[in-house]
Each structure stands twice: as C-alpha cells, then as structure tokens.
C-alpha cells in the first residue's frame, strides 16, 4: 500500500468540495492505510467516515490519528477485507478505494459498491464498469486517480 500524498489528498478534497458532495457526507475509506483520505474529508465537513483496513499497525494508526484530531465520534474503524465489507455494506455518499497496485479486484468491488461517488487510486486508470460513469481521471506521479459517479 502506498501512502496518499498530501498533494493528492488536497486535490481530491478540492475536487469533491467543488462538486458539492462533501458537506454532511457518509464516507467509506477502503484499504484505509493511515486513514488520511477519510480524515481529510472529515476535516472538510463530511458527517461520518468508515475506515476499512486489514493491517493491525494501520488500524492502530487510524485510531490514533482520529483521536489526535478529535474525529473519533464521527468515525467507525473496521478490521477486515474491503471487498468482503462492501458486499454487505450500506450505501455511502463517497467511497475512497486505494488498494495495493497489485490488487486486481476492481470489477467485483465496484459491482458490489453502493455509493454515489467512487475515487479509485491505482497505477493506471480504472476501467469504468457498468453502473458507473467516468467524471475524470488525473495522474499524480505514479498514481492515477479515477473519479466515478454512479450512473443514473
């Protein structure tokens, strides 16, 4: 898992703010790592973030970061596999998906995901599956951020 850079977090925060989807949003941060993406949007007015991560060290970092920044009451931290979690998860306004570059479960996860907006970070642009529309795709160094919106 690569850490999301401050530049990428800021750009995503700005993009979501300009789309008008952040205020009071319910967010899920899949493959959460340290929780930086979910915490960024909490700081910008999201109502609640669910952080899904497998690694014990990363889970401790998320919990510590939430406590340090005072967001623990607006967050749920889940230890588990992102694809398994999504299969039974409620609907979210925004989903951040930042798996390791070698992960190849995009199609299955996006088919199961119930969210209005999905932000996908990968080595290359994520193929847009049925049920989703491409909003934009931007490269930041070795990371491509693909922004999708649920098809209407």
Secondary structure, 3 states (H helix, E strand, C coil): CCCCCHHHHHHHHHHHHHHCCCCCCEEEEECCCCCHHHHHHHHCCCCEEEEEECCHHHHHHHHHHHHHHCCHHHEEEEECCHHHHHHCCCCEEEEEECCCCCCCCHHHHHHHCCEEEEEEEECCCCCCCCCEEEEEEEEECCEEEEEEEECC
